[in-house]
Amino acid sequence: MTKSIVLALAMVFVAAAWMLQGTHADASKPTIIRIRITEEGEKSKKLLDTSVQMTTTGKIEFIAGGELRVDQDDTIQFGTQINGIVKQLGNDTIRVSLRISLGNPVGSDEATTQVVRFETLELRAELALGIEKRIHCGGARWCEILVQ
């Protein structure tokens, strides 16, 4: 699957999440979580910038990416995977527990070897609705989360 197809699929998921925003049963509860992960330096590099729809039970499940075919029966998945739980603490406060995995295919000199490098971030944080929180993730990496 080409990078342009993967990008198009990710954009479709984000658009669908925004369209579903108004369909949550209780408008006072958060429905959309925006997540950005950046690597800062001379040139900032955006590693992830997406919005995900929370289910009415507070679960988050998001997958966008592709597959590398190993053989007829086996593939290796790559791309972005986000899983988590959101719990309402008060009127304007929630707790998120997220697992964010970013996987990229890595070139190999051997035609029979496929490699995907994954980086995983697990975080738990209390967030105020409508206020973006910036969390240091080690080195030059930052995660920004906004719950609407």
N, C-alpha and C positions, 0 to 999 in steps of 0.2 A: 504494500500500500504506500503510495507516495506521500510526501510531507504535505502537499496541497490538499489531498483528500483527508488526511488526519486533521489538518487545520479547519477544513470545511465542516467536518463532523463535530469538532469542538465548538465551532461557532453555532451550529444548529442546536446543540445541547444548551448553550448559554441563552440563545433566543427563546427556546422552549421554557427554560426556567423563568425568564422574565415574563413571558406570557401567562404562566401559571401563577404568578405572584398574587394576583387578586382572587384566586380560587380557594385559598386557605379558609377553613371553616371559621376561625377566630382571627379577625383582622388585627387584634391587639398583640398577637403573638408573632414572633419573627418568622419569616418564610424564606428569605433569601440570605445566603451568606456569600460575601465576596472575599476571595482569597487571592493574595498576590505574594509571590516569593521573588525577591530580587537579590542579585549579587552586585554589591557596590564596589566601585574602583574608579580608575580613570574614566572608564565607560561603564555605566550601569547596564546590567544584563537582566532582562526579565525572564525568569525561569518558569513562572506560572502566573496567569492572570485570568481568573474565571469566577463565575457566580454559580452556585449550586442551590437547588430547591430542596428544602427540608420537607420530609413527609409529615403527615399529621401526628405520627407517633414520635417525632423528633429525630428520626434517623436520616442520615445523609449517605447516599451511595451515588458515586459518579465515576464513570469510566469513559475515557476518550483515547483512542490510539489505534494500533494495528497489530499485526501478527507477522512473525517471520516463520515461514514454513521450514520445518526440520526434515520431515518426510511426509508420506501420505497420511499418517495418523497422528502426527505431533507438530505442535506449533509453540513458539515462544511469544508471549504478549509483551507489548511495550506501550508507552504513553503515560497518561496521567490517571491515577486512581485515587479517589478520595472516599474514605469511609469515616463515619463518626456518629456521635449522639449529641443532641442539644437538649438541655434541661432548663426549664424556666425556673429561676430562683425568686424573682420578684416581678413587679410590674415592668421594670425597665432593665432587668439584669438577667443574663443567662449564663450557663456554663457550657462550654463546648469541649468535647473530647474528639480530636481528629487524628487520623492517620493519612498522611499525604505521601504518595509514592510517585516519583518521576522516573520513567525508564526510557532510555535512548539506545537504539541499536549502535553497536560499535563495530567498525570494520574489522575484518579478519583476512589474513593472507591466505587462509585455506578455504576452499570452496565448501568443504564438509563441516566447517565450524561456524556456528552462529553465536554471537555474544550480545546480550542486552545488559547495560549497566543501570542498576536502580539505585536511587537515593531516596531514603524514607525519613520523613519528619513526623514525629508523634508529639502532639501538644495538648495540653489541657489549660484552659484559661477561663476566667470570668470576664464577660463583656457587657458593656452598657449598650443598649439599642441605639443605633444611629451614630455611634462614636467609633471611629476606626482605632484599633489597637495595633501598635507596632511592636513586634517581638523579635529580639535578636536570636538568631539560630546558629551562631558560631561562625567564626571567621568573618567574612564580609557579607554574610547572608542575613536577610531580614524577611520576616513574614508579616504581612499586614492583613488584618481581618476586620470586616465590617458586617454587622448583622442588621438587616432591615426588616 
